[in-house]
Amino acid sequence: MARPVKKTPEEWEKEILDAAQKLFLQKGYEETSVSDIMNMAGGAKGMFYRFFESKEEIMHRLGNQLFFQNNPFEAVRKRKDLNGLQKIRELLVQNRSDEKRNSINMQAVSILKDPHILSVAIEENRRVLTPLWFELLMEGKGDGSIRTEYTKELSELLPLINFWLLPSVFPATEEEMRHKYRFVMEVLAHMGLPVFDDEMTAFTEKLMADLSEKEGKRT
């Protein structure tokens, strides 16, 4: 009889992440248990905790993994036909068209109520996204498509906007979220960064409606 092939720790971690991603997309985060994940991965429940402290951690890891697998900043960086402002607008188009990552991110909203997870997410956004935003803003300032004296400040602000708009972090009704979004649009435009168009507004308003409905079901 052939002996079962022993998996390396790296293989186990990848298979657990793959199983979690499939189940979160099929069943939803809240409806998926650690046992469900390990049944799909083909291992004992104890194996999960060798690599992850909790289901919340694996959701956080998946969000990061999906971002780096399809990093919109890297995609627009190669575009020689776009100026800095156009690259930012194209980045936002690519970001909203990534349905798999958007689905995972939507399901991850609830875990941001955990102060530890929220602080880790904010720190990672600051560490990873701030330099990427700064690079694009400086490019736009250099080619004249972005006129602002606040490139550093904007690069630090942009990674935080999503957290401010989340009702799980800053409680708000759907109408209050819409008002906050209009505020963001006006502030960025005033700062020399007019990046929102009708499609972006429609996408964001639908997202806010979904978030409001999701929060409503929890209360």
Disulfide bonds with the S-S distance in Angstrom:
none
